[in-house]
Amino acid sequence: MAFYDSAATYDSGLRYDEATPPTPSHKMSKTKLDLKNKSDGELNSFAKEHITKMAGNPSFTTPDPDEATFKAGSDAFDTALAESIATQQTAKEKTSVKDAARAVLENLLNKRGKYVELKADGDKTKILSTGFDVAGDRTPPSLPVQVAHLSVTAGDADGELDLQWDPVGSVKSYKVHVCTDPVSTNGWTEKASPTKSKVSLMGLTSGAKMWSRVCGVGAAGQGAWSDPVPKIVP
């Protein structure tokens, strides 16, 4: 039974069967860090900017971890990153100096070779007595010499290591092996077969201590392994 003294009038526009509109819900925002996709430099800048914006921020007066702990972690990474960059730069500079010295030595050997050839006057015995080979003599190929001065540094991405070593003459390629710590005879795994004296290894386990070694492969077979070098994977 309808009561005509209801607050709603028949000409008010309100329909008696009309549903009440839903109240909009509040969407909860979440933080986005995307740390794994940041390079070391980007991560360092990201942390420093966060420290700056958290200082005196009235919305976050009791941060967890606390300000001192967070800044100590950020400073430690900043120092380690600077040292890593300096080490890589030093390695590149030393390699450049070595390459220049090699070019000078090769030029000296070429001049000495011409001198010996002229003075020997075609005498094979005299040429061989200098330690030089005789052109046209077929000598059996020898095994590549041991790879020297293997350098292992952190790559730009997580799980990446960059390897570089002195080039070995008369090699077709190199073998690159890695082994997780502790290093063992049966723990080595081949990761790459580059033709140049450098390579980047991807997809390694971040935080793991990894040993690396390299050997040259030539016509006579595989040469001696380099001394293994340890490095923590970034």
For each residue, the residues with C-beta under 8 A, 3 or more apart:
1:
2: 6
3: 6
4:
5:
6: 2 3 9
7:
8: 12 14 16
9: 6 12
10:
11:
12: 8 9
13:
14: 8 18
15: 18
16: 8
17:
18: 14 15
19:
20:
21:
22:
23:
24:
25:
26:
27:
28:
29:
30:
31:
32:
33:
34: 37 38
35: 38 43
36: 158
37: 34
38: 34 35 42 43 46
39: 42 43 156 157
40: 43 44 81 84 154 156 234
41: 44 45 81
42: 38 39 45 46
43: 35 38 39 40 46 47 77
44: 40 41 47 48 74 77 78 81
45: 41 42 48 49
46: 38 42 43 49 50
47: 43 44 50 51 73 74 77
48: 44 45 51 52 74 78
49: 45 46 52 53
50: 46 47 53 54
51: 47 48 54 55 67 70 71 74
52: 48 49 55
53: 49 50 57
54: 50 51 57 60 63 67
55: 51 52 67
56:
57: 53 54 60 61
58: 61
59:
60: 54 57 63
61: 57 58
62: 66
63: 54 60 66 67 70
64:
65: 69 70 73
66: 62 63 69 70
67: 51 54 55 63 70 71
68: 71 72
69: 65 66 72 73
70: 51 63 65 66 67 73 74
71: 51 67 68 74 75
72: 68 69 75 76
73: 47 65 69 70 76 77
74: 44 47 48 51 70 71 77 78
75: 71 72 78 79
76: 72 73 79 80
77: 43 44 47 73 74 80 81
78: 44 48 74 75 81 82
79: 75 76 82 83
80: 76 77 83 84
81: 40 41 44 77 78 84 85
82: 78 79 85 86
83: 79 80 86 87
84: 40 80 81 87 88 153 154
85: 81 82 88 89
86: 82 83 89 90
87: 83 84 90 91 153
88: 84 85 91 92 153 162
89: 85 86 92 93
90: 86 87 93 94
91: 87 88 94 95 151 153 164
92: 88 89 95 96
93: 89 90 96 97
94: 90 91 97 98
95: 91 92 98 99 164
96: 92 93 99 100
97: 93 94 100 101
98: 94 95 101 102 166
99: 95 96 102 103
100: 96 97 103 104
101: 97 98 104 105
102: 98 99 105 106
103: 99 100 106 107
104: 100 101 107 108
105: 101 102 108 109
106: 102 103 109 110
107: 103 104 110 111
108: 104 105 111 112
109: 105 106 112 113
110: 106 107 113 114
111: 107 108 114 115
112: 108 109 115 116
113: 109 110 116 117 132
114: 110 111 117 118
115: 111 112 118 119
116: 112 113 119 120 126 127 130 132
117: 113 114 120 127
118: 114 115 121
119: 115 116 126
120: 116 117 123 126 127
121: 118 126
122:
123: 120 126 127
124: 127 128 134
125: 128 129
126: 116 119 120 121 123 129 130
127: 116 117 120 123 124 130 132 133 134
128: 124 125 131 132 133 134
129: 125 126
130: 116 126 127
131: 128
132: 113 116 127 128
133: 127 128 137 139
134: 124 127 128 137
135:
136:
137: 133 134
138:
139: 133
140: 220
141: 170 218 219 220
142: 218 220
143: 218 220 221 222 223 224
144: 168 169 170 171 215 216 217 218 220 222 223 224
145: 148 168 169 216 223 224
146: 215 223 224 225 226
147: 150 165 166 168 174 214 215 216 223 224 225 226
148: 145 165 166 226
149: 165 166
150: 147 163 164 165 212 213 214 226 227 229
151: 91 163 164 165 229
152: 161 162 163 212 229 230 231
153: 84 87 88 91 161 162 164 231
154: 40 84 160 161 162 231 232 233 234
155: 160 161 162 200 201 202 234
156: 39 40 160
157: 39 160 202 234
158: 36 206 234
159: 202 203 204 205 206 233 234
160: 154 155 156 157 200 201 202 204 233 234
161: 152 153 154 155 200 201 204 210 212 231 233 234
162: 88 152 153 154 155 198 199 200 201
163: 150 151 152 176 198 199 200 201 212 214
164: 91 95 150 151 153 197 198
165: 147 148 149 150 151 197 198 214 226
166: 98 147 148 149 197
167: 196 197
168: 144 145 147 171 174 197 216 223
169: 144 145
170: 141 144 218 219
171: 144 168 174 216 217 218 223
172: 195 217 218 219
173: 193 194 195 216 217
174: 147 168 171 193 194 195 197 199 214 215 216 217
175: 190 193 214 215 217 222
176: 163 190 191 192 193 194 199 201 212 213 214
177: 188 189 190 191 212 213 214 225
178: 188 189 191 201 204 210 211 212
179: 183 184 187 188 189 210 211 213 228
180: 187 205 208 209 210 211
181: 208 209 210 211 230
182:
183: 179 187 211 228 230
184: 179 187
185: 188
186:
187: 179 180 183 184
188: 177 178 179 185 213
189: 177 178 179
190: 175 176 177 193
191: 176 177 178 201
192: 176 199 201
193: 173 174 175 176 190 217
194: 173 174 176 197 198 199
195: 172 173 174
196: 167 199
197: 164 165 166 167 168 174 194
198: 162 163 164 165 194
199: 162 163 174 176 192 194 196
200: 155 160 161 162 163
201: 155 160 161 162 163 176 178 191 192 204 212
202: 155 157 159 160
203: 159
204: 159 160 161 178 201 208 210 233
205: 159 180 208 210 233
206: 158 159 233 234
207: 232 233
208: 180 181 204 205 232 233
209: 180 181 230 231 232 233
210: 161 178 179 180 181 204 205 230 231 232 233
211: 178 179 180 181 183 228 229 230 231
212: 150 152 161 163 176 177 178 201 228 229 231
213: 150 176 177 179 188 225 226 227 228 229
214: 147 150 163 165 174 175 176 177 225 226
215: 144 146 147 174 175 222 223 224 225 226
216: 144 145 147 168 171 173 174 222 223
217: 144 171 172 173 174 175 193 221 222 223
218: 141 142 143 144 170 171 172 221 223
219: 141 170 172
220: 140 141 142 143 144
221: 143 217 218
222: 143 144 175 215 216 217
223: 143 144 145 146 147 168 171 215 216 217 218
224: 143 144 145 146 147 215
225: 146 147 177 213 214 215 228
226: 146 147 148 150 165 213 214 215 229
227: 150 213
228: 179 183 211 212 213 225
229: 150 151 152 211 212 213 226
230: 152 181 183 209 210 211
231: 152 153 154 161 209 210 211 212
232: 154 207 208 209 210
233: 154 159 160 161 204 205 206 207 208 209 210
234: 40 154 155 157 158 159 160 161 206
